[in-house]
Amino acid sequence: MNSGPSTSGDSPAPDHGWRTHNLTVLSGVSLLQDAASELLYPILPIFLTVTLGAPVAVVGLVEGLAEGAASITKLAAGFFGERFDKRPLIGVGYGLAAVGKVLVAVAFGWPLVLLARVLDRFGKGLRGPPRDALLVEGIPVEARGRAFGFHRAADTLGAVVGPLVGLLGYQLLDHQIRPLLVLAIIPALLSVMLVAAVRERPRAPRAGPASNVFRGVRELPRPYWQVLAPLVAFSLANFPDALLLLRLHDIGFSVPALFLAYVGYNLVYAAASYPAGLLADRLPRQRVFGIGLLFFAVGYLGLGLTQSPLLAWVVLALYGLFSAFTDGVGKAWISTLVPAGQQAGAQGTFQGLTGLGVLLAGVWAGLAWGSDGHLPLIVSGTAGALVAVYLLTTTTRTSGQRLSAV
C-alpha cells in the first residue's frame, strides 16, 4: 500500500533533502570499517590454519562464536539506544572493532584471535541498531529506501576495496599475511575518529535500561511482528557466505579466484544497493524484498547444481542482487513499522533474531555439507523461493510505505 497519510511528527522533506549530514558521515564510517573487516575476512582462515597451525574446526568455532556474540548483542543494544545517547554507543562499537583488529595483528595463538573476533563482532552488535536508528532521523518515510540503499552501497564499497587491497598486498608481500593484518588497523581507526562528526541532540538517560529490554520487545507493535516472522523464518535458510566460498573452492576456484569472486559479489551488491532502495521507495517494500529472495533462490540453486566455474561467476553476480534487494530494503521496511522512540529496539530485534537464524543455518548446513555442499544449497534455495512467492503474492497492510510515525 503506497498511499495514506503519514503519522510522522516531522514535516515532509523535499525529495532532495534525504541525504542528511548523519547519513553521509555514517556511510563514510561504515565504508572505512568494512574495508578493514573485509580485508581480513578472506585471509583469516588461512592465518588461523597455516600461520597459527589451528585445526580447521577452530575456524568454525571462531566465526560461530563471533557471529553469535554480534546477534545477541544486537537484541539488547537497540533498547540501550532508546535509553541513552546513540553516538557514544556507536563510537564504542566501532572502537571495539578496531581493538579486535589490533589483537588479530599481534596474535601468536588462535585463542587470542577468538577473543579478537568476539570483541569485533560484539562491537558490531553494539553499534548497529543505534546507528541505523540515528541514520533515519530527519529522513521522511518515503525516502527511507534510498537512504538505506545509499548507506549499504557505501558500506559494501568498503567490502570491494578491502579484499582488493588484501589481494594486492598478498601478492606484493610474497604471500605474507601478518603485514596485511597490521594494514587493516588503519581504516578501522579512521572509522572511529570519523564518528566524532556524527550529530545528536543530547538527552537525559532513562532509568533501568537492562530491566526494560524484554518489556521493550513486548511493546513492539503487531504489524512489526507480522513482518518479522517470515524474515526470521527465511534467515534459517540463509547460511553464512563463508560456506558459499567453500562451495566455489569445491567447484575449482583458486585462492586468488576466491578473492576476485568475493570482490565481484560485493561490487554487484554495492552498485545495485541504491537503485534497489530507490525502487523500494516507489513500490511496496514487501514486493522488492520478495524480488531479492528470488535472486537468493537463483544463487543458491545455481551454485548447488552447477560444476562450471564460468556459470558460478554469473550465479554469484545474481546472488549479489539478493543482498542489494534485501539488506537495506529490509531495514527501511522495518523502520516504517514503528514510531521514533522504538526505532533502535525494532532494528536491534530484527537484526539480532535474523542474525541468530543465520547462525543456526550455518550449523545445520555445515552438518549436512557432505563432500561438496550441493544438498544444503538446494534445500535453502528452495526455501528461499517459497518465502519469495509468499511475499510476492500476499497483500498485507505492512507492505506499504507510510505505515508508522517516525
HELIX and SHEET records of a PDB file:
HELIX    1   1 ASP A   15  TRP A   18  5                                   4    
HELIX    2   2 HIS A   21  LEU A   40  1                                  20    
HELIX    3   3 LEU A   44  ILE A   46  1                                   3    
HELIX    4   4 PHE A   47  THR A   51  3                                   5    
HELIX    5   5 VAL A   56  ARG A   83  1                                  28    
HELIX    6   6 LYS A   86  VAL A  106  1                                  21    
HELIX    7   7 TRP A  110  LEU A  135  1                                  26    
HELIX    8   8 VAL A  141  ALA A  143  5                                   3    
HELIX    9   9 ARG A  144  LEU A  172  1                                  29    
HELIX   10  10 ARG A  178  LEU A  183  1                                   6    
HELIX   11  11 ILE A  185  LEU A  194  1                                  10    
HELIX   12  12 VAL A  195  ALA A  197  5                                   3    
HELIX   13  13 ALA A  210  ASN A  212  5                                   3    
HELIX   14  14 VAL A  213  GLU A  219  1                                   7    
HELIX   15  15 ARG A  222  SER A  235  1                                  14    
HELIX   16  16 ASP A  241  ILE A  251  1                                  11    
HELIX   17  17 VAL A  255  ALA A  280  1                                  26    
HELIX   18  18 ARG A  285  LEU A  305  1                                  21    
HELIX   19  19 PRO A  309  SER A  335  1                                  27    
HELIX   20  20 ALA A  340  GLN A  342  5                                   3    
HELIX   21  21 GLN A  343  LEU A  367  1                                  25    
HELIX   22  22 HIS A  374  THR A  393  1                                  20    
HELIX   23  23 ARG A  397  SER A  399  5                                   3    
END                                                                             
